[in-house]
């Protein structure tokens, strides 16, 4: 409804404000006690875990800096991508080594109470990335194709981590191949679609992602402990807590109040009129330039300019953020042609008489 991507605490604030402004909010009941989460079973270390200790790191990348201040920008881009591939290989080894340190509790030998304290103080790494790398390494033991792609630098740890909710031994080959063909943004959309639709295989490469009706989706509910967690001003945290409590029936668990609050707010927002420009809503309130995630300052761009005979029909218009519209399209650094929204070919880093930096059909890479 805001027309922009919100941080978690701002979304919580908007939800709480909408709920508490409604007459549907009941009196705040006594909070229901929550049970302690069950301990997570430790995954055994794979036999190859110790190999990371002796394995050589990627080749020295210092040579990539040679003449970096005077070379063609596109050659510089090629060197940057080579450096990123080396970093991706290092991420694989880092996850393997961090898991080894954590499983053997080696951080205690160094005087640190926890693994996050060790990586933050000793290695200057973020605890968030540490948890992601270790979680990924645990799963790689049972996913050899994903492990090979991660190890060789063909997939970043972010792409590999994004596949974990849907990937398993039977569909591993299809998901690993698709993750190398599409942008990170499209990969996230594919995973979300598979989770919502209950699908195991990725859809056809350029298929429109349409979810089945709710009554056709088979869902499996399992008992679990969960919590809603976000960082924000203390006043927003208190406001959200109060809103959940106001929608919780007396004696019921807190999750029922959260469910009722979310259903009420969603229904209220869906009844309001949407933005008048149908192109923004059709394109999901997101810039259509490949790999761009901007959801603010959107422009309604005509694929074939009106000055060149282009019509004002919806298939000749696409949502593009202001930065890419003004600095990319109108400075001839980005070209787009085709029929909106699903048959568009993009050329990013366009150069007259030379191949562009990348070409895509929608969010799928094409050979440049």
N, C-alpha and C positions, 0 to 999 in steps of 0.2 A: 504493500500500500504506500510505502514511503517513496518508491521509485529509486531507491538506492540501497546498496549493501550496508547493512547495519552491523555494528559490533554486537557481541552476545549480550552485553549488559544493556545496551540501548534497546535491543529487541525485548529483553525481559522487562524493561521499564515501560515500553509501549503496551505490552501484553497486560502487565499489572494495572496500568492506568485505565485501559479499556475495561478490564474486568471489574475494578472497584467503582467505576463510574456507572455500573449497571445495577438495576434493581434485582438482578438474579443473585447477587452476592448475599450469602446468608451470614449469620453471626459466626464469629470465629470460635470454633470448638477447641476442646483440649487436644493438644497434639498427640498423635498415635505413636507409640514407641516403635522404633525400627530395629530389625534383627541385624546382628553383625554378619558381614559377608563371609561366605565360606572361603577358607584358604585355597589359593590357586596351586594346583599340582605343578611340580617342577619338571620341565621337559629335560630328558637326559641330553647331555652334551653329545653331539655327533662324533664319530671316530676321527673325523678330519679336523676337529677343533684345534688341536695343537699345531697343525700345519701352518696356521696363520702366524705363529711365533717366528718360524724360520723363513716364511715366504718373503721374497723380495718385494719391495714396494714398486709402483710403476716407474718407468724410466724417468730420468731427470727432465723436468719441464723448463729448466732455466733457458735452454736453447731457444724456446719459443719467443723469448724477449728480444732476440736479435733483430735489429732494425725496426723495432715495433713502433717507433715514433715517425717513421717515414714510409711505411708500406701502404699498399692499397687497403681501404677499409674492409673489403671482402676477404682479402688474405688474412687480415687481422682477425676477422670473424672465424676463419678456419682454424687459426691458432688457438683462439679462445675455446672453441669446441673441443679441440684436442686436449686442452688443459682441463676442461670440465669432465671429459671421459676419464682422465687420470684421477680426478677428485672422486668420481663415482666408484672407481676401483678401490680407492682408499677408504671410502665409506663402507664398502663391503668388508674390508679387513678390519676396520675400526669396530664394526658391529660384532664380528667374531671375537676380537680380543676383549672388548668390553664385557661380552657375555662370559668369557672365560674368567675374567677378574671377578665378576659378580657371583658366578656359581661357586667359585672357590673361596669367596669372601677375602680376596687378597687385599682389598682396600683397608681392611682392619689392620693388616700388617704394616700399612703405611701411616697408621694413626688417624684414619677417617672413619666416622661412625657409619656412613652409608656410601653407596656407590655414587649417588648424585653429588654428595659433598666432595668426593674424590675427583670426579670429572670436572666439576665447577672450579675447584681450587687448584688442582694439579694440572689439568689438561686445558682449562679455559673453554670447555665445551658446555653447551646448554643442556640442562637436565631433560628438556623436552625431546631434543634430537637423540640423546642417549637412550631414552626409553623407546623411541621409534626404531633405532638401529638394533637394539637388543630384541625387541619384539619381532622384527623382521627376521633376524638370524634364527630365532627359535623355529619359525615356520619353514625356513629354507631347507632344513634337514629333510623334510618330506616332500619338497618341491624341487627336484634337480634342474628342471629347465629354467625355472625362475631364478634359481641360485646361479646358474651359468650365465644368464643374461645380466644379472646384477654384478657378478664377479668380473665379467668382461667389460663392464661399462656401457653395455647396450641399453640398460634401463637404469634410471636414477633411483635412489632409494625412495624418493617420493612416489614415483610411478609404481614401484614394486609394492610399497606399503599400501597404496590405494587399491591394489588387486586382492589383498588378503581376505576381505569379506566374501569374495565370490569364487576364488580360485581353489581348486583341489586337484588331485592326481588325474582325474578323468578329463578335465577341461583345461588343464594347464597349458598345453600347446596352443590352443586357440586364443586364450587370453594373453599369453606372452607375445604371440605374433601381433595381435591387435594393438597391444600397448606400444609397440614400436612403430605402428603405422599412423597413429592419430595424435593429436595434441593432448596435453595434460587435461585441458578443459573438457574435451570430448571424452577422454577416458573416464573422468569423474562422472559425466552424464551416463555413460554406458554402465558403469558399476551401479549407480543409483537406480537406473532402469531395471537391471537384472535383479537387484534386491527387492524392488517394489513388485515386479511382475513374477517373481519366483522362478526366473529363468536361470539355467546353469551355463549355457553357451552365450557368447556375445552375439548380438543381432547382426544382420548383414551390414557391410561396411558403411553404407550411406543411407541406411534405413531411417525413417522418421520414428522417433521413440514415442510410442503411444502406449499408455498403460491401459490394461483391461478394466472394465467396470469393477467397482469394489466387491460386488457380490460374486464375481468370477475369480477373485484372487484367493487362493488357498493359503492360509496363514497358520503357522504352527506356534503356539504360545508355550513358552517354557518358564518355569519358575526361576527368578533371578533377583539379585539385589542390585539396585541401581541408584544413582543420585544425579541431580542436576547441579552442574558446577560452572560458575563463571566468575570473573573478576570485574569489579566495578565499585562505584561509590557505595559506602555503607548504607546510605539512604535508599538506594535502588535495591540493594539486597533485602533490606527490611520491607520495602514496598512489595517486592515479589513474594516474600514469605507470607506477608499479610494477605495478599490476593489468593494464594493457594489455600491458606487457612479459611478464607471467607467462602470458598467454593467446596470445602470438604465437609460432607455430612458428619454430624456428631457421631463419634465412635468409629468412623471409617478410616482407613489408611490414607496417608497424605497423597498417594499417587492418584486416588480417585478424585481428589480435589484438583490436582494438576490437570487431569484429563478433562474434567468438566470446565475448568477455566479455559483451556486451549480450544475446546469445541465451541464454547460461547464466543470467544474472541474471533475465531475463524469465521463463524456464521455472521457476526456483526460486520466484519471487514468485507465479506463476499457480497453483502447486501448494498454496499456503497458503490457509487458510480466509479468506474475506472478512469484512467487517463484517456483523454479524447483521441490521442493519436493511436490508431490500431496497429501501426507498425511496431511500436515499442512493445506492446503486449504480445504480438505475434512472435517477436524475436526474444521473448523472455526477459525484457528489461536488461539487456546485456549487449555490449558492442559485438557486432558480428565479425570483426576482424579476427582471424585465427589466433588463438592463444591469448587474446585480450579478455580480461575479466571485468572491465569497467562497467558499472551500472549507473553512473551519474553523468551529467552533461551530455546526454545523448542527442544526436542530430539525425534528422530524417533525410537520408541521402538518396538522390536519384541516380540509378545505375547508368542510364543513358540520359545525359544532361537535357533539361528542358530546352536549352538553347540549340541543341542538336536534334530536336524532334522527339525527345523522350516524353512518354506519357506520364500521367500522374497516377497510374494504376498501382495496386499494391505489389504486383510482381516486378515492378521497376523501382521499388524503394526498399531500403534496408536501414536498420539502426546502426549508427557508427558513433563512437564517442568523439567529443570535440577535438581531442588531441590527434587522433588518427584521421579525422575528417580534414582538419585544417593543415596539419603538418605532413600527413601521408598522402591522402587523395589529391588535394589541391596543390601540392608541391611535387606531384608526379613521382612519389616514392612508393606508392601502393596503387595497384590497379585491380579492379574487380569487374567481372563481366558475367552475364548469365541471367537466369530467371530466379528471383527471390521466392522463398527463402532457402530452398534445398538444392538448387542447381547453380551455385555460384563458384566461379574459379577465381582464386586470389593469387596475386603476385606481389610479394612483399620484398622490399629492397630492389625495386624495378630499376633497370638501367637500359637505355636505348641501345639496341644492337648487341646486348650481352645478356646472359641468363640472369634471372632475379636471384635474390638470396634464397627464397623458398617459394614453392608453388603448392597450393592446396586446392582440393575440391571440397568446399565446406571446411570441416576440421580434419580431413584426411590428407596426408602428405602425398604429393605427386613428384615424380622424378623431374628435377630442374634441368 
